[in-house]
Every structure is written in C-alpha cells, then in structure tokens.
Amino acid sequence: MTGRRCAAALLASSICWLPLAGAQSKWEAGVGAAAVYLPDYRGSDEGSAYVLPFPYFTYTSERLRIDRSGIVARLFDSERVELDASFTGGIALRSGGNRAREGMPTLHPTGEAGPELVVHLVGERDVRGAPRLDLRLAVRAAFAFGDGRIEHVGWTASPYLRLNLPNAMDTGADLNLTLGLLYGDDRYHDYLYSVAPQFATAARPAYDAPGGYAGIQSQLSFGRRFGDFWFGGFLRVDSLRGASALEDSPLVRSRAYVAGGLGVAWIFAGSR
C-alpha cells in the first residue's frame, strides 16, 4: 500500500466514526501537501524524503476527536482521568531498496488501535487556550496492511508525557511536546527486526527479536491557522540506545535519528 492509499484509508476510517458523535460537533475539511523526511524504519541508517498530498480533516465533539494525531473516542472521564480509544497509522516506508534488508520481505505500512489512559497533571482539560500537561499510557494492537490483507503483527505500549501550549508565546501557533518510552512484544519486534534463517547472510546473521523496551522518543509539533489555510510541522528525535532487544539485531544500523516535516493545507469546508 502506498502512502497515498494509506492516507485515504485513514480518512475513510475517520468518516465512519461520524454517526457516533452528538449534535454539538465541529468539523473542518480540506486538502494539503507535506514534505517529510523519515528513516526507512526505526533503527535504519537510511531514509527517504517524501512529498505527499493528504486530506485535512478535523472533527470534535464531546466524545470524539479526529485530528492530525489520529482518532480518539472518549470512553470514560472524570475531573483528572479519562480513558480513550485511540487509533493511529503511518505511511508506507521504503524497505525494498534498503541495504540492511536486501532480499528480505517488504515492510508494509502499519496502523495501531487500542485504549489510552490519560491523567491530567497540570491545567484544566476544558479551558480553551490554557496550557496542559498530561501523562498518557497507550496500549495498542498493531496491524500491517499489504498484499490485499490485514495482518496482526503484535502489540505496542508507550507511557509518555504530553505538553500542549495553545497560542505559544503569543504567536498564534499551537505547540505540542511529547516525551515517552516505547515497548513492543516479541511478535511486533519480530516483524521489524528478526532475520529468518533463509534470509541470513555472512553480513546479516539470523536473529530472533524478543519483546521488551524499544527506546525513547521525543517530538515537537506545531500548527497555525492563517484564514482558510493551515501550516504545521514536526521534528522527532528517536533513540534506541539501551534497547538490547533491538540493538542486537543486524537490521539496526543506527541507534538514533532525527525526522521531520512541514505541511500546508487549504480548508474549504466546515461547520459554522
């Protein structure tokens, strides 16, 4: 599946959630384009630049939120704690031309779905424009999309902090900073980092990746509206240092990387 098809699939899944929301909902729709640089996979020493069109779609109601970070359905909430169902996905990354994976099966794009526990540490959740700091724990099932089928490829978990700064420093931009740990089970790591005996070479020994700690990830993202246009971007710093389950894989050629991108969208429709 290409990145374009993956983006279209994510939009379709978003639309399917619309009947669940109440009447006091707000939505916006548009189209945009983004330029991004990403590693071929976490731990790769090769990466690629992409210029991709994308659908811009946001939807907010009391129980449902769809935006650039994914789809979140609020299942339970109190003053400081809420339980969400969250969904996220990514574009297809180049793996067929990757030197470390030469001759191995292609990595297909993945999507993840599962519950996310949110603890509000600082700030009021429903106060518009107020800074907020949350502690979040996401546990998700991961699926790979390719060859006309959907395959369950394991589970992931990520405890992380998220700081949201609306109108940061009076610039009109919304700023988000996240810092968290990554974990995966043996099936998920097997999909990405194992080398089956039939694909072993003198430079790439066979390897059976175990589950466990998968590193630390931090990200800065921002977005700002200018009339009917939205402009945004992200910068991600990722480290696999200390993740012994992955560091021993012959497919891990880099223990740290930086990824980033910029995008612009034209918003042509929305609720009033």
Secondary structure, 3 states (H helix, E strand, C coil): CCHHHHHHHHHHHHHHCHHHCCCCCEEEEEEEEEEEEEECCCCCCCEEEEEEEEEEEEEECCCEEEECCEEEEEEEECCCEEEEEEEEECCCCCCCCCCCCCCCCCCCCEEEEEEEEEEEEECCCCCCCCCEEEEEEEEEEEEEEECCEEEEEEEEEEEEEEEEECCHHHCCCEEEEEEEEEEECHHHHHHHHCECHHHCCCCCCCECCCCEEEEEEEEEEEEEEECCEEEEEEEEEEECCCCHHHHCCCCCCCCEEEEEEEEEEEEEEECC
